[in-house]
Amino acid sequence: MSKTDSVLYVDLAPLEFKERLSACPVAYLPLGTLEYHGPHLPLGTDILLSDSLFRLAAKQTGGIVMPGLFVGPDRHVREDGVDYYGMDVYLEAARSPEYYPLQQFPGSAYWVSDDFYRELLKSILSQLARAGFRVVVGCGHGPSTSGFMALEDWAKETLGLTLLTPYRCPVRYVHDHAGKSETSIIMHFRPELVHMDRLPADLSVFTPGMGGEDPRTTASAEYTAGMLPDVLEYLDRCIREALAEA
């Protein structure tokens, strides 16, 4: 008899692992990196928002939540011997009101190249297929999730794995960087980690390293609470359809 109700891979002994895998061979893979998400959000925001969603999905639909993959690809510029990653780099026109020059934001780390990330994912997916999983759901850091879904055909043809992501849900779970969406999600799941008082009180002052709707006027835990049922229903339906086809 199982001794735990945990949905986390790291918590499961072999018996519990086999029971959960047999009941629903789905792995949830939080994808992220460690990077600046404005002065008000934690550096691990990408993993926190995906891990929190996946724990709910695993309890509702079944499956096992993998440890978060903190390394990931992103924008990279080397200038004057200095490497700039992710939100250090603003790639839009300099005339944009939100433009900011190259600058190293505090805490950004764990960047890897696209090629390294692709090979790492292939190795992980191969091992998940070997373990008996039939569906892998990925979500989190934008470039990481895009790289994950770029392997969709390869995973199906080579491993018999179906790759899914809530990013394809009509109600988008994440659609910005440290703006309304991500701030609202962390407000909902980990409110003690949100520091809105560290954002400029003057709404005319733009904060570099942020993208999307201004969280100072739009973010709320209620926004996430209202959106979650649709996202979880979408994942449940997609997972059940994929398992039926498998």
JOGI-V142635 format. One record per backbone hydrogen bond with DSSP energy under -0.5 kcal/mol. NH is the residue of the N-H (numbers start at 1). CO is the residue of the C=O. Records with the same first field share a line. If there is no record, write none. Layout:
# JOGI-V142635
NH: CO, CO
This chain:
# JOGI-V142635
9: 65
11: 8
12: 8, 9
17: 13
18: 14
19: 15
20: 16
21: 17
22: 18
23: 19
24: 20
26: 24
27: 135
28: 64
29: 27, 137
30: 28
31: 139
32: 69
34: 109
35: 33, 43
37: 38
41: 37
45: 42
47: 44
48: 44
49: 45
50: 46
51: 47
52: 48
53: 49
54: 50
55: 51
56: 52
57: 53
58: 54
59: 55
60: 56
61: 57
62: 57, 58
64: 26
65: 7
66: 28, 64
69: 30
70: 68
72: 110
77: 84
79: 77, 82
82: 79
84: 77
86: 75
88: 85
89: 86
91: 89
96: 93
99: 96
103: 88
105: 103
108: 105
109: 34
112: 72
117: 113
118: 114
119: 115
120: 116
121: 117
122: 118
123: 119
124: 120
125: 121
126: 122
127: 123
128: 124
129: 125
130: 126
131: 127
132: 128, 129
133: 128
134: 25
135: 25
136: 162
137: 27
138: 136, 164
139: 29
141: 31
145: 141
146: 142
147: 143
148: 144
149: 145
150: 146
151: 148
152: 149
155: 151
156: 152
157: 153
158: 154
159: 154, 155
160: 155, 156
161: 155
162: 134
163: 161
164: 136
168: 165
169: 166
172: 170
177: 211
180: 213
183: 179
184: 180
185: 181
186: 182
187: 183
188: 184
189: 185
190: 186
193: 190
194: 191
195: 40
198: 195
199: 196
203: 201
205: 202
206: 204
208: 206
210: 207
211: 177
217: 214
218: 214
219: 215
224: 220
225: 221
226: 222
227: 223
228: 224
229: 225
230: 227
231: 227
232: 228
233: 229
234: 230
235: 231
236: 232
237: 233
238: 234
239: 235
240: 236
241: 237
242: 238
243: 239
244: 240
245: 241
246: 242
